[in-house]
């Protein structure tokens, strides 16, 4: 159910409000380039800065724009189990294909707390769930042992791995060999390494702007052509790392999309726009794979 290249959509803002027209255009851009799916209101979608009403609207408008032409994996995670359940039920009602549920953040649950959190939601919905392991944002790491326990639930079918650890991904793959869980990369720079140990693709930030180039890495690796995949991976590596190191995601990708005329570059507080020095570095990195960027 989960395999290929998916885009973690930015949430476009204009004059402080969600720009739903731009959102629809961005979705269309992804579909035109043959991506397997889109992921609204995840980390890249600035979900922590959206109101509950906006969060629900972004999911609704994304499903509407997609119109069944690719998968929609809706971000529905929260540090409140009740809230996560409500958001997941809403995504299911709107026709999303899957829910992406991040580890509860800030309150630092134990492994048993993580298990009960996800099981509570999985027991109450009929939409497939993709777990989302990103300790850099949540300050808690879901262990492979907990993933194995959760994998026994029929509604929990995948995990987005953004730990940066091939050991964790390998251990999950090994421990679930008899009942595989789809492991998908949550870091553009880790897509190829993760696919080499059994990953099935990426939920990408960079594909907001360069879907063809990200898809080329995934398609080559999926076909077992790791020589081509390595070449494509290395072409993008500097830009992948720049998405993570110039500023907090999604500040750099929104700046890049602004340079390409695909976004206003607006982010919501407490995030702030990229500084001039970062913008210059961003343009230089873009020019390596998108020559026109050097002229903007």
Secondary structure, DSSP 8 states (H G I E B T S, - for coil): ---EEEEE----EETTEE-HHHHHHHHHHHHHTT-SEEE-SSTTTTGGGS-HHHHHHHHHHHHHHHTTSSEEEEE---SSHHHHHHHHHHHHHHT-SEEEEE---SS---HHHHHHHHHHHHHH--SEEEEEE-HHHHS----HHHHHHHHTSTTEEEEEE-S--HHHHHHHHHHTTTS--EEEESSGGGHHHHHHTT--EEEESGGGT-HHHHHHHHHHHHTT-HHHHHHHHHHHHHHHHHHHHSSSTTHHHHHHHHHTTS------TTS----HHHHHHHHHHHHHH-GGGGG-
